Amino acid sequence: MSIKIDALPQPATDIPNAIDLAYELGELPFDLRRRGIPVLRDAGSGRLRIKAGTADELELRMEVASVVLQRLAMKEELQIIGLQQQDRRSVILVHSDSPLRTAADLKGAKLGIAAKINPDDSLRKRNAAKLVDAALQKVGIAAARPKWIELQSEQAADGVHPGRELRALLSKEVDAVYADWALSEESRRLLGIRELEGFSIHTPVLTILTASAGANLILEHSVEVERLLAHISLASDWAIDHRTEAHRLASKQLGISENAIPFIFSEDLHKQFGVNVSDDKWSRLVNLKKEMQDDGSLQGDFPLEESLDRAILQNAQLLVDSGELERPQRESLSQLAERDLPISFFNERPRAHLLQGDEEALAAARLFAEEIRPGASDRDRGRKLPLREIRRLAELGLLGLVVPKEYGGPDVSTRTLVDIFKIISHADGSIGQIPQNHHFFVKTIELIGSKEQKNFFFREVLNGAQFGNGLAERSSSKGARKITTTVRKLDGEDGFVLNGSKYYTTGALYSHWIPVTALNEDEQRMTAFVPRHAPGVTVLDDWSGIGQRTTASGSVVLRNVKVPENCLLPHFQIFEGPQYFSAFGQIMHAAIDIGIGRAALEDAAAFVRDYTRPAFGSGVTRASEEPDLIRRFGELGIRLQAAEALLDRAADAIDHARKELNAETAGKAALTVDSAKWLVTETAIEITNALFEVAGTSSMDRKHNYDRHWRNVRIHTLHDPARLKLHHVGKWFLNGVYHEYKM
């Protein structure tokens, strides 16, 4: 085993930086994309570029202080907006068989250090000499100090590299070398070198965060800069409380092993990511400027205080204190935080099979379920997005289920649609949820679309196009929900413009079209069908719920999105008379929960039969023979059957309302779906929780991942609180009044 010397970290530039820390923690890139702040990042460089226009860029950069001072001396337009100070460890390295043991042995020794190439090297040499002199004086040596040998770098153009110093030491060209790029214990052992005893000093390294652009441009984009600074502040606060993880991220930035961190930096590195401008940091910067001027490495003078923008720092802190920004949770950063799915995912899907009827649709669903079942747990555990599986869903024709027969679709019954959702969700609850909104919007087109819209969109669906959704919105308000997304007529042009932000956008990431709910000038609810990659559309995989983890139910941001008139539907018209549409949307959700509940009950039964030990004193040899467990499975099984039976009854009521739509049939459809939704919710939550009750402690081992059933049901049933259904149903049984869903 050997070490490639040239691959070791460079001494002056490899400093863990707060910008990359904030980015790796996840919330920063999502927040930037949600707000349409166009940022380019060179990973690991400590650099962000905000695209301020077609040609202009505002750059935020973290650099060692000496470089920034030189740039300021050259009259570059920079503003200092933060200072980061980290302790770097300095040691003296000797060959393993060297007679040198302590600082006292350095008297008269040849001590190597990189030659002066740039101002940093000059400062480094002078600082090193001070440290060594202090160490010698401490042991009573005031004269006959070591002889400093300046080692010419083989990579002079790129600055100092430790390779030259190490080679000089290993070839015994020098007796020792001064190193502030200290090596891990394993690296030293492999190279056959060791540290000089009693000489280990931490010296502060100052890094400056600057905004680089014209003063007017910085002022114009101060809001974006303040937001970035606020995220950096939150990230540095997070690091203080998460030492191990912060050091792990720092090692990732530097491309070194995690156990090398304490050999290069301080044990307190996790406390040193903050970029606040303290008096101590500022004083150090002022002193450094004077040292460089005295050394001749800084030409001319400039007012340092005028380069510091304290207002931006203060405003960033106010933003942190406001609680508006999400604090880092250290969730795994999605690969889609900064970019989108490749366009090939959408353009290269296989042609969809055209299903001929209910039986063929059920057979396709069973085939699909068998294909996706084996990987369901691993997808949930690792949050692996089901890209291949979504392609297969379309290929089997399972996106065209409710397209009317007159437009070439199978137009399956609601009972069949419910069965298909149960079958797929039984195999994978997350994948089961993804097409729910798709069918919801296919039904929207059937109910209120023009003939031209039906011809176009139904043909799209039968060819394998998928609809996502842009329905729900997040709000910091605690009052009544309100749609803030707007669709407005374009002045002097045909068509409309759409603006807003949506969340819980299940399926949008995978879709070709995103139907978006918005209000027009008259506050009427409209649905705009927007191409997934239309200008102004940003889809974010920022879903971080505990369950339904691969639904990608994140955000859709819409900024001045053009919508032609033939892609806009008057959604409000559905609710102007009797309607079964609300019941249709709700029953698919209930079917998903039934499928997950059945999977949980089957997993519980299999575990009890194969692994669970009988209770002490039960008198049986197998847990599956224990009377109390048999009784409990009976309770759960009966409730599951009852919920399924009520769900089937609700499906029939919807189909009846579709054939004979009036206030009575629409009311019965809503009543039975509400009844089923409540019972399904209660039953699915009870079963997924009871899994552990009946299977025992060993079933909770993470390797089984059985908790995914409870997590999936618990989070999915929250979208429409079941408690409300009791009131809807109660109004009928007490007062004979059907609940009406209105917009």
Secondary structure, 3 states (H helix, E strand, C coil): CCCCHHHCCCCCCCCCCHHHHHHHCCHHHHHHHHCCCCEEEECCCCEEEEECCCCCEEEEEEEEHHHHHHHHHCCCCEEEEEEEEEEEEEEEEEECCCCCCEHHHHCCCEEEEECCCCHHHHHHHHHHHHHHHHHHHHCCCCCCCCEEEEECCCCHHHCCCHHHHHHHHHCCCCCEEEECCCCCHHHHHHHCEEEEEEEEEEEEEEEEEEEECCHHHHHHCHHHHHHHHHHHHHHHHHHHHCHHHHHHHHHHHHCCCHHHHHHHECCCHHHCCCCCCCHHHHHHHHHHHHHHHHHCCCCCCCCHHHHECHHHHHHHHHHHHHCCCCCCCCCCCCCCCCCCCCCHHHHCCCCCCCCCCHHHHHHHHHHHHHHHHHHHHHHHHHCCCCHHHHHHHHHCCCCCCCCCHHHCCCCCCHHHHHHHHHHHHHHCHHHHHCCHHHHHHHHHHHHHCCHHHHHHHHHHHHCCCCECCECCCCCCCCCCCCCCCEEEECCCCCCEEEEEEECCCCCHHHCCEEEEEEECCCCCEEEEEEECCCCCEEEECCCCCCCCCCCCCCEEEEEEEEECHHHEECHHHHHCCCCCHHHHHHHHHHHHHHHHHHHHHHHHHHHHHHCCCCCCCCCCCCHHHCHHHHHHHHHHHHHHHHHHHHHHHHHHHHHHHHHCCCHHHHHHHHHHHHHHHHHHHHHHHHHHHHHHHHHCHHHHCCCCCCHHHHHHHHHHCCCCCCHHHHHHHHHHHHHCCCCCCCC
